[in-house]
Amino acid sequence: MDAEASWIDALQHEETRLKAFEQLTQKYYSQVRRWVRQWVQDSQAAEDVVQETFLRAWEKCHTFRGEASFSSWLYTIARREAMRYLRQKSRAELPWVWEEEIEPAAEPSPDYQRFLTHIEEAVSEMTPIQQAVFHAVWHEHLPYREVAQRLRVRENTIKAHMHHIRQRLWKKLRQWLGEE
C-alpha cells in the first residue's frame, strides 16, 4: 500500500484522521493553490478560497469513500469554493455553477446545454496543442511544469496557451450570456 492510500485509510479512523489529513494537505496544498489562483485572480482572495477548501475538506474527510482519487475530490471542493467566491464577487450567476443546483435525476436546462455547446465549440476551434493543454490543465489538474514536460515545451509556452484558452472561453461565455 502506498503512502497516500494509507493516509486515505487513516482518514476513516478518528485517532489517525488529523495526522493523515496533515500529510494529504502537505501533498496537495500548493497544487490546489495554483489551480485556484488561475480562477481567482486576486492572490489574497485565492488564498482565502484555498483555506476554505481545506477547511471544508477537513470537515468532510471522514466521508471520503475513495470512489475517485483524493485529488479529484479535493479539486471538486476547490472548484465549488472558487465558483462561490466568483459568484459573490460578480453578483451574477456563472453557468458552470448550475451543475451544483441540478437534481441528479433532472435534465439539464436547454440554456445549460447551449452553454456546453458553446464551450465544445471553443475547444474544437483550438489548435491541437491548445486542446492538449486544456485537457491536461483543466481536466487532469496537472501543474504547468508537468504539462510542459509531457508536451516537450517550455513552461512559459503552456502559460501563453492557457492565456489564449481563457480568452477564447470567456468570449464564448460572453456570447452565451448575450453580451456579444
Secondary structure, DSSP 8 states (H G I E B T S, - for coil): --HHHHHHHHTTSHHHHHHHHHHHHHHHHHHHHHHHHHH--SHHHHHHHHHHHHHHHHHHGGG--SSS-HHHHHHHHHHHHHHHHHHHHHSS--GGGHHHHS-TTS---HHHHHHHHHHHHHHHTS-HHHHHHHIIIIIS---HHHHHHHHTS-HHHHHHHHHHHHHHHHHHHHHHHT--
